[in-house]
Amino acid sequence: MVATMHRLAAAMLVLLCCCCLFLATQQQQQLQPAAGGNRASPNCIPHERDALLAFKHEVTSDPGGVLSSWRRDGRHDEQDCCRWRGVRCSNRTGHVHELRLAGGGSFLPENLAGQISPSLLALDHLEHLDLSWNDLAGPTGRLPEFLGSLKNLKCLNLSGIPFYGGVPPQLGNLSRLQYLDLSNLYYGGMNSMDLSWLTHIPSIQYLYLDRVNLSTVADWPRVMNMLPSLRALHLSGCSLASANQSLPHLNLTNLEELGASLNSFHHPMVTSWFWNITSLRFLYLSSTSMYGPFPDALGEMTSLQVLDLSHFFDYHDDDKNMRSMTMDLKNLCNLEVLNLECTLLYGDVAELFRNLPRCSPNKLQELDLNWNHLTGMLPRWIGQFMSLVVLNLGGNYITGHVPYEIGKLSNLTHLDLKRNKLDGTITEEHFASARSLQYIDLSYNALKIEISSDWQPPSTLEYVSFASCQMGPLFPGWLQWNVNITHLYISSAGIADRIPQWFTDAFSNVWFMDISNNQLNGTLPADMGSMSLQELYLSSNKLTGQIPTLPPNLSFLDLSNNLLSGLTGHSAVGSANLELLSLFSNRLTGHIPESFCKYQQLFKLDLSNNFLEGEPPLCLGVTEYMGFVALSNNSLSGKFPSFLQKLTNVQFLDLSWNKFSGRLPMWIGSLTSLKVIGLSHNKFFGSIPMNITNLSCLQYMDLNNNKISGSLPIYLSNLKFMTNTSMMGCFEGMTIIDSRLNSLSTVWKGQELNYGSFQRILETRMTSIDLSSNDLTGEIPKEIVVLDALVNLNLSRNHLTGVIPKKIGEMQSLQSLDLSRNMLSGEIPATVSNLTFLSYLELSYNDLTGRIPSGVQLDTLYAEYPSMYIGNIGLCGHPLQNNCSSERHAPKQGGLGRTEEGYGIPFFYLGLGCGFVVGTWIAFGVLLFKRNWRIACFRLSDKLYDKVYVLVATWARARQTQTD
């Protein structure tokens, strides 16, 4: 019996062990992950696999191979859709529960493209659908309505897909939805005129509608208030009109995150409905155009961790925007990030710090007060904010010294105090405990940096900016120990030294360097080719010698305003990816190297103001992206450079002050992107190509001091930019030109003046035509008056004839008009008085006649420029002394109105001499051949002689009698 019991117990034990082993095996199989994060079994449902393959069929582009594992053929495990990338199935039923195919970001090449297939409706158990950041808008570009039939969806993320048109209200059928993200890629691409469909989704907790146009939805707060489960609401850039609606009862007690940035509310901030939501932890209200004081309720929002009120003002009314920092934030003990950048705060900076949370421990990590109107001095107790990681106080009016206590902020990684009125000295003590500091910007203050060359900072600096601080005269040696620096700005720092030997090694990781506007002397290091530089600015120094081979990754190089003499051998500067090359105002000699032709990405080339000669290399035409070409003030020669014909994107062209010659080519009219063209002081001849008026974006044309002949072009109305017609196409794709590049000069108010940088000309829409000092003939086209945006017109020193256009007064933008030293005739048009912006008028040395138009503007100009009418004898009336009623007002006296360089007076004297000679010979000829006339003439002369003799003798005797 006992043995039987033992056998039975052993059998039971073996059976129990087998059961445990079986259960463990099953559990192991259930927990084992499949490829792509799924289990091995059960297999996916066949019709769901077919639906996924149909979805793949509608994907027209998959460069990243995201769906490469989605296959019908292959091994058995490859056919299991639960193993496919992005697909997750139920461990119990095998139904597809999740489809996660999010792209990597906007415009990435590996993203999917095509359209969303209705086959997804076969996935009855789908709970999670993420297709974000793919180009799946399809040919219609509309968000598919059928997605509203996926009744089991809990999460739907379609953000970043370039949909446009209305949001389908059918999405309101997704009653189980908890997460919805329709954030649009473009502002206003999608829109919704009614959000009431959201009220059918009471379970929704996370709602993201950023950049969906909701401008017509006035009751959006009421709709959101009907979603009591809402935890996160993001409506940034939705064109919401206001946020001052009244809500009698607030249901959003669970709301923790609210984003409403980039909307234009235009009302006092205290009237907004959301200040009483005390559950908020994250509040983003940047750029909402609200104004007025901060609400008192803000100080009671004790759950806040992040508060972003940056750019928080109304752009249309500065008086409303100015606000003092009166809000009390001392009780916000959970606050970690406070962003008040550019909110027009004013007041004492120390008072502001007193109103910040002072809890223990202090959790404030990021404080951004950049670009406000804060004054006063930084408090010495600033070191109490020990948790600070980011401190931005740049762009204010803070005065005094930088307190040493700022160096006690051991967690500080980012310090920005730029563009204030700080003074004093910065020493090693300021960084004694700043062992985390990576970013420091003290630029544009009156600070003196006195740090020993042997001092090694406790932190690893990456971004260093001391521009316009006094660091010299020696090159700051302590920087050599900061080998991790990537950005170095020490321009205008008073450095008058040679570039040190350790320069290349110490700054081997720097990719942005600006040491311009100092007095660096000597030569550039020969081994700079080993550096990682991408942008290098060394302009306005005293560097000499030749330019060595520079870093291979260089894309921006500015060595202008130095004393550099050329390139080393025949080496090229920088890499083939160079985009900006500025070498103007150096001492470069010889020809432009053909090695420059390898810069196929070059956009800006400035070699002006050097001693270059010869013809530019033809191969420069390979740089098809070039938009800025400045070769002025050299000794370059040859015909108009033919390589320019290939530069269809060129916006700026300056060849002035060279020795170019020949005719202007007809293809110049094909450079339709041109905004500025300067060809002055060359030897170009021939006529101006008529198709130059095809340059509809042209705003600055200077051809003065050449030998150009012929008449002025017609069809001037095609120069649309010089009219007040909207020319939006001329701004599309306009690349910002670096302000350090070369500047332009123009004959302005009779003098050649430097007008400023190309960028300034573009921004101010300075429009000018200067064709002076050429050999132009013919009349001034009447059509020129359509150029009503023209600011400067100079046609002086030519041979133009005819009259001044009668409607010249329609050129309302003219500030300078010079038509002097031509052969213009007729009267000065009365409409000249309508040019109210005119500050310079020169009409001297023409053949103008008639009464001068009256007007206060013209009287003012005459008082400043009394020679403006000189050389026109036919002119009369105020302010001249010629009275129009006198005989001297003779409209036909035009020829007497020219002197010096004119033609009237020389011809007058020539005619007078010829008349005298001819008249004399006629008289002598008559006396010679007519004997009777000759006898009568001599008798008359004898009688006249006798009478004169008797008269003189009688007068002499009478005088003698009186004397006796």
Buried (B, 14 or more C-beta within 10 A) or exposed (E): EEEEEEEEEEEEEEEEEEEEEEEEEEEEEEEEEBBBBBBBBBBBBEEBBBBBBBBBEBBEEBEBEBBEBBBEEEEEEBBBBBBBBBBBBBBEEBBBBBBBBBBEEEEEEBBBBBBBBBBBEBBBBBBBBBBBBBBBBBEEBBBBEEBBBBEBBBBBBBBBBBBBEBBBBBBBBBEBBBBBBBBBBEEBBBBBEBBBBBBBBEEBBBBBBBBBBBBEBEEBBBBBBBBEBBBBBBBBBBBBBBBBBEBEEBBBEBBBBBBBBBBBBBBBBBBBBBBBBBEBBBBBBBBBBBBBEBBEBBBBBEBBBBBBBBBBBBEEEEEBBBBBBEBBBEBBBBBBBBBBBBBBBBBBBBBBBBBBBBBEEBBBBBBBBBBBBBBBBBBEEBBBBEBBBBBBBBBBBBBBBBBBBBBBBBBBBBBBBBBBEBEEBBBBEBBBBBBBBBBBBBBBBEBBBEBEEEEEBBBBBBBBBBBBBBBBEEBBBBBBBBBEBBBBBBBBBBBBBBBBEBBBEBBBBBBBBBBBBBBBBEBBBEEBBEBBBBBBBBBBBEBBBBBBBBBBBBBBBBBBBBEBBBBBEEBBBBBEBBBBBBBBBBEBEEEBBBBBBBBEBBBBBBBBBBBBBBBBBEEBBBBEBBBBBBBBBBEBBBEBBBBBBBBBBBBBBBBBBBBBBEBBBEBBBBBBBBBBBBBBBBEBBEBBBBBBBBBBBBBBBBBBBBEBBBBBBEEBBBBBBBBEEEBEEBEEEEEEBBEBBBBBBBBBBBEBEEBBBBBBBBEEBBBBBBBBBBEBBBBBBBBBBBBBBBBBBBBBBBBBBBBBBBBBBBBBBBBBBBBBBBBBBBBBBBBBBBBEEBBBBBBBBBBBBBBBBEBEBBEEBBEEBEEBBBBBBBBBBBBBEBEBEEEEBEEEBBBBBBEEEBEBBEEEEEEEEEEEEEEEEEEEEEBEEEEEEEEEBEEEEEEEEEEEEEEEEEEEEEEEEEEE
